[in-house]
């Protein structure tokens, strides 16, 4: 660091969260005193007349007191992507003018003006900074300022959206699974689960009259549920590619997925499928193929959906290439939904082996189609065609082994 940079850094440290004089204050002092002294030595009264008002303006101005602040009303936690409205409260203390950096641009307002409406727009899911209101306050005559102050970053995580998708290759109740394995919950099947004492809320048609007559206490029959599927959403987070092949090797900074890329499509589809099956009462689990510590166990209900959507964001933040993928501890007779761009043979082999173990496997292809070749490379078109051909071979091989394959997400 040069000496000039050190002096500049030392000078900048004198500014911040306190009142300090501006350049206009310094110019008024030096210029006013200089004109008065020069006029007295040169016997020029007009120079003294020019300098006296500047000196008086400095002497009659006092340093403002108080601590001006800018605060923002928190954004509701349930707010999703799109436009969210909030307000910023400006407390100017002894200041006269406040300069606030808003999302739409910088605004200069009176320091004691009403609350400012603030419009926040977030179009992508995942963690991100909603707002940071940098501000500066100016005292009377602009001779003292407070700041500039770097505002507090208001961070909010937007969960992946739940979208409506038409019926896919699997029916709402997977054929061959209904009635074969029983649910851990109570239901209305023909298989007896337990005989217990009557509780408020039990249906009268479930009363077991034989046990009731024998014991003298009203008992009811509790049965297993019939239609209850086990869904496992297996997410491949090793690669995040877009339709442009030239962008595959470019680094992606930040903990978010590329808009419209394979990982973004996989997360959106996983959240939507989880919502659909949970709405039907089925049990849904989430597995990261390369990071099993991020898995979510099977569960039901709206809270479980929030848990899965939150964990999807965590999986994206930890995304990265891994040389090994695996599906561990799959529930018996479950339906495995494999969401991947299928760019290597290992993930295709995993789908085939899972199908051979007796599970129903749905391979959801998240690779954006059609691929756009690299226009700056002489072999761009050949490389794109080779990637597409290998991709089609993997999908065809999985389909030949009984894996239900969707051509696009």
Residue pairs with C-beta under 8 A, 6 or more apart in sequence:
1 9
14 20
15 147
15 148
16 147
16 148
16 149
17 67
17 146
17 147
17 149
18 146
19 63
19 64
19 65
19 139
19 144
19 145
19 146
20 144
20 145
20 146
21 143
21 144
22 138
22 142
22 143
22 144
22 145
24 142
24 143
25 58
25 61
25 143
25 144
28 54
28 55
28 57
28 58
28 143
29 54
29 55
29 58
31 51
31 54
32 51
32 52
32 53
32 54
32 55
32 57
32 58
33 51
33 55
34 51
35 47
35 48
35 50
35 51
35 54
36 47
36 48
36 51
36 52
36 55
38 44
38 47
38 51
39 45
39 46
39 47
39 48
39 49
39 50
39 51
40 48
57 141
57 143
58 143
61 140
61 141
61 143
61 144
63 139
63 144
64 93
64 94
64 95
64 139
64 140
64 144
64 146
65 93
65 94
66 93
66 94
66 95
67 93
67 146
68 90
68 91
68 92
68 93
68 94
68 95
68 98
68 111
68 137
68 146
69 90
69 91
70 88
70 89
70 90
70 91
70 98
70 100
70 133
70 135
70 149
70 151
71 88
71 89
71 91
72 86
72 87
72 88
72 89
72 118
72 131
72 133
72 154
73 86
73 87
73 88
73 89
74 86
74 154
75 84
75 86
75 120
75 130
75 131
75 154
75 156
76 84
77 156
79 156
79 158
80 158
80 159
80 161
81 122
81 123
81 124
81 125
81 158
81 161
82 121
82 122
82 123
83 119
83 120
83 121
84 119
84 120
84 121
84 122
84 130
85 117
85 118
85 119
85 120
86 117
86 118
86 120
86 131
87 115
87 116
87 117
87 118
88 100
88 102
88 115
88 116
88 118
88 133
89 115
89 116
90 98
90 100
90 109
90 111
90 112
90 113
90 115
90 116
90 135
92 98
92 110
92 111
92 112
92 137
93 111
93 137
94 139
95 111
95 137
95 138
95 139
95 146
96 110
96 111
96 138
96 139
96 140
97 108
97 109
97 110
97 111
97 137
97 138
97 142
98 108
98 109
98 110
98 111
98 113
98 135
98 136
98 137
98 138
99 106
99 107
99 108
99 109
99 135
99 136
99 137
99 138
100 106
100 107
100 109
100 116
100 133
100 134
100 135
101 132
101 133
101 134
101 135
101 151
102 116
102 118
102 133
103 118
103 119
103 120
103 121
103 131
104 119
107 116
109 116
111 137
118 131
118 133
120 130
120 131
122 128
122 130
122 156
122 158
124 158
124 256
124 259
125 158
125 159
125 160
125 161
125 267
125 268
125 313
126 157
126 158
126 255
126 256
126 257
126 313
126 316
126 317
127 155
127 156
127 157
127 255
127 256
127 313
127 317
128 155
128 156
128 157
128 158
128 256
129 153
129 154
129 155
130 154
130 155
130 156
131 151
131 153
131 154
132 150
132 151
132 152
132 153
132 154
133 151
133 152
134 148
134 149
134 150
134 151
135 147
135 148
135 149
135 151
136 145
136 146
136 147
136 148
136 149
137 145
137 146
137 147
138 144
138 145
138 146
139 145
139 146
157 310
157 313
159 271
159 306
159 309
159 310
159 312
159 313
160 267
160 268
160 270
160 271
160 309
160 312
160 313
161 268
161 271
161 272
162 271
162 272
162 275
162 305
162 309
163 268
163 271
163 272
164 272
165 269
165 272
165 273
165 276
168 362
168 406
169 362
169 404
169 406
170 335
170 360
170 362
170 404
172 276
172 280
173 227
173 229
173 280
174 229
174 335
174 360
176 360
177 229
177 333
177 335
177 360
178 226
178 227
178 229
179 189
179 226
179 227
180 333
181 228
181 230
181 332
181 333
182 189
182 191
182 224
182 225
182 226
182 228
183 224
183 225
183 226
183 228
183 283
185 224
185 225
185 228
185 300
186 193
186 222
186 223
186 224
186 225
187 223
187 224
187 225
187 226
187 228
188 223
188 225
188 226
189 223
189 224
189 225
189 226
190 223
190 226
191 223
191 224
192 221
192 222
192 223
193 222
193 223
193 224
194 221
194 222
195 208
195 211
195 219
195 220
195 221
195 222
196 219
196 220
196 222
197 217
197 218
197 219
197 220
198 207
198 217
198 218
198 219
198 220
199 220
202 220
203 220
206 220
206 221
206 222
207 218
207 219
207 220
207 221
208 219
208 220
208 221
211 219
212 218
212 219
225 281
227 281
228 281
228 282
228 283
229 277
229 282
229 283
229 334
229 335
230 282
230 283
230 285
230 298
230 331
230 332
230 333
230 334
230 335
231 273
231 274
231 277
231 282
231 283
231 284
231 285
231 334
231 335
231 337
232 284
232 285
232 286
232 287
232 298
232 327
232 330
232 331
232 334
232 335
232 336
232 337
233 270
233 273
233 274
233 284
233 285
233 286
233 287
233 308
233 337
233 339
234 287
234 289
234 327
234 336
234 337
234 338
234 339
235 266
235 267
235 270
235 286
235 287
235 288
235 289
235 312
235 315
235 339
235 340
236 266
236 289
236 290
236 325
236 338
236 339
236 340
236 341
236 347
236 366
237 263
237 288
237 289
237 290
237 291
237 315
237 316
237 318
237 319
237 320
238 289
238 290
238 319
238 320
238 321
238 322
238 325
239 262
239 263
239 321
239 341
239 343
240 252
240 257
240 258
240 261
240 262
240 263
240 264
240 319
241 247
241 248
241 258
241 261
241 262
241 341
241 343
241 367
241 368
242 248
242 258
242 260
242 261
242 262
242 368
243 260
243 368
243 369
243 370
243 371
243 372
244 372
244 374
245 371
245 372
245 373
245 374
245 380
245 383
245 384
245 387
246 372
246 373
246 374
246 375
246 376
246 377
246 380
247 258
252 258
255 316
255 317
256 316
257 263
257 264
257 267
257 316
257 319
258 264
260 368
261 368
262 340
262 341
262 366
262 367
262 368
263 316
263 319
263 366
265 366
265 368
265 409
266 339
266 340
266 364
266 366
266 409
267 312
267 313
267 315
267 316
269 339
269 364
269 366
269 409
270 286
270 308
270 312
270 337
270 339
271 308
271 309
271 312
273 337
274 284
274 286
274 305
274 308
274 309
275 305
277 284
278 284
278 300
278 301
278 302
278 304
278 305
281 300
282 300
283 298
283 299
283 300
283 331
284 298
284 299
284 300
284 304
284 308
285 295
285 296
285 297
285 298
285 299
285 331
285 334
286 295
286 296
286 308
286 311
286 312
286 315
287 295
287 296
287 327
287 328
288 294
288 295
288 315
288 318
289 325
289 326
289 327
289 340
289 347
289 350
290 322
290 324
290 325
291 315
291 318
291 322
292 326
292 328
294 311
294 314
294 315
294 318
296 307
296 308
296 311
298 331
299 307
324 346
325 346
325 347
325 350
326 350
327 336
327 350
327 354
330 336
330 354
330 357
330 359
333 358
333 359
334 359
334 360
335 359
335 360
335 361
335 362
336 354
336 359
336 360
336 361
336 362
337 362
337 364
338 347
338 350
338 351
338 354
338 361
338 362
338 363
338 364
339 364
339 366
339 409
340 347
340 363
340 364
340 365
340 366
341 365
341 366
341 367
341 391
342 348
342 363
342 365
342 367
342 391
342 394
342 395
343 367
343 387
343 391
345 394
348 394
348 397
348 398
351 361
351 363
351 398
351 403
352 397
352 398
352 401
352 403
354 361
355 361
355 398
355 401
355 402
355 403
356 401
360 404
361 398
361 402
361 403
361 404
362 403
362 404
362 406
363 395
363 398
363 403
363 404
363 405
363 406
364 406
364 409
365 395
365 405
365 406
365 407
365 408
365 409
366 409
367 391
367 408
369 407
369 408
370 388
371 384
371 387
371 388
372 384
373 380
373 381
373 383
373 384
373 385
374 380
374 383
374 384
377 383
395 405
395 407
398 405
399 405
